[in-house]
Amino acid sequence: MIASLAVLRLSLGRATAVVVLLALGAVSCGDGGSDTESGSTSAPSVTGSIHPLLLEGDDGVMFAAQTFNLPCVDDWPAAEDVAGDVDDLATVLDSRDVDLVTMVVPEKGWMYPELVPETVSGECADEAVQELRAALAPAAHHYDLWADVERAVADHPDELLYWKADTHWNDIGRAEVMPGIVDQIERGVYDTSAVRSNGAYDKVGGDLAAMAELDRTERAEDLVVERPGQHTTVEKLGTDAQVSRHRNTGPRPLIEGTTLIATDSHLFNATDWLAPWFEDVVIVRWHKLEGVPVRKLALEADRVVLSFSGRFAGPRLQRAAEDLTAALSTPPEVG
């Protein structure tokens, strides 16, 4: 679908593993559950914006303007360099008997192009993101989640899988994508019968609405994951609670061992959907690493998940691969 970005508008018991998720999508601004990046990186301007970082398209659906231009900035790394750094990490992990999985999580603007204002041209970003996808595709560790989300969008022609005033998946979207993500880490663990509905409610605001200080409310179905008999303990770590650790006991199956999820707001905001399937999972907002013991977490983990928003996917994936490679390659301190 991203190939159509030039003119944009829509109608409605596996072994240890390291999982790299490139959330090629989520904008992040506003509240504590998002990644505030306003003004941090210059990018070509986008016409038709009601805010420097915000677009509003058909039916009141909002988009991050940076989705369509940030991959065009000079410091966006070459796709082959990113893939090479990921391959280097894969080699280090393989030496530790740990697998690597990568997947691209597409963003709302790329899944619903016909809802984006007609004035937006995304050819430059299209090329950069497609190059990154192509560079990652041949690797054995790559899972084409992008295609699965496209299929889910096609299966739901009358409802969005993302919030209108937010960059993240809504509960319908999470219910569609989480089985594939968890299955890629360890098959046979996710149980769709654990998802239940609390009925409809009015969702107020969203990261995009907050960015422009707009009042927005949308009617939505409240879906939750419940595993009766499960007991969860949560520990907050790092600076400003940017790291949380969830330990689960109770009903099986669970993904055993310790899983490190290095992410930004896209998966961080979906913690309640992700954490119940793990025996022990540490979720870190990787680009906010202050106070986080990277080496300790990397050495303790049996598997790692890296998840990054699309407009930052290239540089953030590269940084995470370099961080983990260095952490796992550094000799332990003596004394």
C-alpha positions in Angstrom: 0.0 0.0 0.0 2.8 2.4 0.7 3.6 2.6 -3.0 0.5 4.7 -3.4 1.8 7.5 -1.0 2.4 9.9 -3.9 -1.3 10.7 -3.8 -2.8 10.0 -0.5 -6.5 9.6 0.7 -9.2 6.0 1.9 -12.6 4.8 2.5 -13.4 3.4 4.9 8.7 -24.6 23.2 10.8 -22.5 20.9 14.3 -21.9 22.0 15.5 -18.5 23.3 14.8 -15.7 20.8 15.6 -12.0 20.3 12.7 -10.3 18.5 13.2 -7.0 16.7 10.0 -5.1 15.9 10.2 -2.0 13.7 7.0 -0.2 14.4 7.0 1.7 11.1 4.4 4.0 12.2 3.4 5.4 15.6 3.7 9.1 16.1 4.6 9.9 19.6 3.9 13.1 21.4 1.8 14.4 24.2 1.3 12.3 27.3 3.7 10.1 29.2 2.8 7.1 27.1 4.1 8.7 23.9 7.5 9.8 22.6 7.9 13.5 22.6 10.1 14.4 19.7 8.8 17.8 18.7 11.6 20.0 17.3 14.2 17.3 17.8 14.8 16.7 14.1 14.2 18.9 11.2 12.5 17.5 8.2 10.9 18.8 4.9 7.7 20.6 5.5 4.3 18.9 4.7 1.6 21.1 3.2 -1.9 20.8 4.4 -0.9 20.5 8.1 -3.0 22.0 10.9 0.1 21.8 13.2 3.8 21.5 12.3 3.7 17.8 13.2 0.1 17.0 12.5 -2.2 16.3 9.6 -6.0 15.9 9.6 -7.6 13.9 6.8 -11.0 12.6 5.9 -13.5 11.7 8.6 -11.4 13.5 11.3 -8.6 11.0 11.1 -5.3 12.5 12.2 -1.8 11.6 11.1 1.8 12.4 12.1 3.2 14.7 9.4 6.7 13.3 10.1 5.5 9.9 8.8 5.8 11.3 5.3 9.0 13.3 5.6 11.3 12.3 8.5 12.8 9.3 6.7 14.1 11.9 4.1 16.4 13.7 6.5 20.2 13.5 6.2 20.7 11.5 9.4 18.4 8.7 8.3 20.9 5.8 7.9 21.3 3.8 4.7 19.1 0.7 4.7 22.1 -1.6 4.0 23.9 -0.1 7.0 21.0 -0.8 9.3 20.6 -4.3 8.0 24.3 -4.9 8.4 24.2 -3.8 12.1 21.3 -6.0 12.7 23.2 -8.9 11.1 26.1 -8.2 13.4 23.8 -8.4 16.4 22.3 -11.6 15.0 25.8 -13.1 14.9 26.5 -12.2 18.5 23.2 -13.6 19.6 23.7 -16.8 17.7 26.9 -17.3 19.6 24.8 -17.1 22.7 22.2 -19.6 21.4 19.7 -16.8 21.0 17.5 -16.3 17.9 16.7 -13.0 16.3 13.3 -12.0 14.8 12.6 -8.7 13.0 9.3 -7.3 11.9 8.0 -4.1 10.4 4.8 -2.7 12.1 3.2 -0.3 9.6 1.7 3.0 10.6 -1.8 4.3 10.1 -0.9 6.7 7.3 0.6 3.9 5.3 -2.3 1.5 5.9 -5.0 4.1 5.2 -3.6 6.3 2.4 -6.9 7.5 1.1 -7.7 9.2 4.4 -4.6 11.3 4.2 -4.9 14.9 2.8 -4.5 15.0 -1.0 -1.8 17.6 -0.7 0.6 15.2 0.9 3.3 13.6 -1.2 5.2 10.7 0.4 7.4 9.6 -2.4 10.7 10.3 -0.5 9.6 8.6 2.7 8.1 5.8 0.6 11.4 5.1 -1.0 13.4 5.2 2.2 11.0 2.9 4.1 10.7 0.4 1.2 14.5 0.3 1.0 14.7 -0.6 4.7 12.0 -3.3 4.3 13.8 -4.7 1.3 17.2 -4.8 3.2 15.6 -6.7 6.1 13.5 -9.0 4.1 16.1 -11.6 3.0 17.2 -12.3 6.6 16.0 -15.5 8.2 15.0 -13.4 11.3 12.5 -11.2 9.4 8.8 -11.7 9.9 6.5 -9.8 7.4 4.1 -8.4 10.0 3.5 -5.5 7.5 1.6 -7.9 5.2 -0.4 -9.3 8.1 -1.6 -5.8 9.1 -2.5 -5.1 5.5 -4.6 -8.3 5.5 -6.2 -7.3 8.8 -7.1 -3.8 7.4 -8.7 -5.5 4.3 -10.7 -7.8 6.6 -12.1 -4.7 8.5 -13.2 -2.4 5.7 -15.8 -0.6 7.8 -13.6 0.1 10.9 -10.2 1.5 11.7 -7.5 -0.5 13.4 -5.9 2.7 14.7 -7.4 5.4 16.9 -8.5 8.5 14.9 -6.8 11.0 17.1 -3.8 8.8 18.1 -1.0 7.1 16.2 -1.4 3.7 17.9 -3.6 0.7 17.3 -7.0 0.7 18.9 -8.2 -2.4 20.7 -9.6 -3.9 17.5 -6.1 -3.5 15.9 -4.4 -5.0 18.9 -6.7 -8.0 18.9 -5.7 -8.5 15.2 -1.9 -8.0 15.4 -0.9 -9.4 18.8 -1.5 -13.1 18.0 1.0 -12.8 15.1 3.6 -11.0 17.2 3.4 -13.4 20.1 3.3 -16.4 17.8 6.5 -15.2 16.2 8.2 -15.3 19.6 6.8 -18.6 20.5 4.0 -20.4 18.8 1.1 -21.9 20.6 1.1 -19.4 23.5 -1.4 -16.7 22.5 -5.0 -17.7 23.1 -7.6 -15.5 21.3 -10.3 -16.7 23.8 -8.6 -14.6 26.5 -9.8 -11.4 24.7 -13.1 -10.2 26.0 -15.2 -7.1 25.5 -16.3 -4.6 28.2 -18.7 -3.0 25.8 -18.5 0.4 24.1 -17.0 3.5 25.7 -16.0 7.1 24.8 -12.2 7.4 24.3 -11.1 11.0 25.0 -8.1 12.5 23.3 -5.0 10.8 21.9 -1.4 11.7 21.3 -2.1 13.6 18.1 -5.1 15.5 19.5 -2.9 16.4 22.6 -0.2 17.7 20.3 -2.5 20.3 18.8 -4.4 20.9 22.1 -7.7 19.6 20.4 -10.6 18.0 22.2 -11.5 14.8 20.5 -13.7 11.9 21.5 -14.5 8.7 19.6 -16.8 5.8 20.4 -14.9 2.5 20.7 -15.1 -1.0 21.9 -13.2 -1.7 25.1 -11.3 -5.0 24.6 -9.1 -6.5 27.3 -6.9 -9.6 27.8 -7.9 -11.6 30.8 -6.3 -14.9 31.9 -8.2 -16.1 34.9 -6.0 -17.3 37.8 -3.0 -15.4 36.5 -1.0 -13.4 39.2 1.1 -10.6 38.0 3.7 -8.5 39.8 4.9 -5.3 38.2 8.2 -3.5 39.1 9.1 0.0 37.8 12.7 0.6 37.0 14.9 3.3 35.5 14.3 7.0 35.3 10.6 8.2 35.2 9.4 4.6 35.1 10.7 4.1 31.6 11.2 0.4 32.4 8.6 -2.0 33.8 9.1 -5.6 34.7 6.1 -8.0 34.7 6.3 -11.4 36.2 3.4 -13.8 35.7 2.4 -17.1 37.5 -0.7 -19.1 37.0 -2.2 -20.6 33.8 0.1 -21.9 31.1 1.3 -21.7 28.5 3.7 -18.8 29.1 6.8 -17.8 27.1 9.4 -19.0 29.6 12.5 -17.3 30.8 13.2 -13.5 30.7 12.2 -11.4 27.7 13.6 -7.9 27.2 11.4 -5.7 25.0 13.2 -2.5 23.9 10.6 -0.3 22.3 9.0 3.1 22.1 5.4 4.1 22.6 3.9 1.7 20.1 4.4 -1.5 22.1 4.8 0.4 25.4 1.2 1.4 25.1 0.1 -2.2 24.4 1.8 -3.6 27.5 -1.6 -5.0 28.8 -2.0 -7.0 25.6 1.6 -8.2 25.5 2.8 -8.9 29.1 0.2 -11.6 30.0 1.9 -14.1 27.7 5.3 -14.0 29.3 6.7 -15.6 32.5 9.1 -12.6 33.0 9.2 -9.6 30.6 11.1 -6.3 30.9 9.7 -3.5 28.8 12.1 -0.6 28.1 11.6 2.6 26.2 15.0 2.2 24.5 15.5 5.8 23.4 15.0 7.0 27.0 17.8 4.9 28.5 18.8 7.1 31.4 19.1 5.0 34.5 18.7 1.7 32.6 21.4 -1.0 33.1 21.6 -2.0 29.5 24.4 -4.6 29.9 22.7 -6.2 32.9 19.4 -6.5 31.1 20.9 -7.8 27.9 22.9 -10.5 29.7 19.9 -11.6 31.8 17.5 -11.8 28.9 16.6 -15.1 27.1 15.1 -13.1 24.3 14.8 -9.4 23.3 12.1 -7.5 21.5 13.0 -4.2 19.8 10.1 -2.1 18.6 10.4 1.4 17.0 8.1 3.9 15.5 8.3 4.2 11.7 9.7 7.7 11.3 12.5 6.7 13.6 12.8 3.1 12.5 16.2 3.4 10.7 18.2 5.3 13.4 16.5 3.6 16.3 17.0 0.1 15.0 20.6 0.9 14.3 21.2 2.3 17.7 19.6 -0.6 19.5 21.5 -3.1 17.4 24.8 -1.3 18.2 23.9 -0.9 21.9 23.1 -4.6 22.3 26.1 -5.8 20.3 28.4 -3.7 22.5 26.7 -4.7 25.7 27.0 -8.4 24.9 30.5 -8.1 23.5 32.0 -6.2 26.4 34.0 -8.2 28.9 32.7 -8.2 32.5 34.2 -5.8 34.9 36.7 -7.2 37.3 36.6 -6.5 41.1 
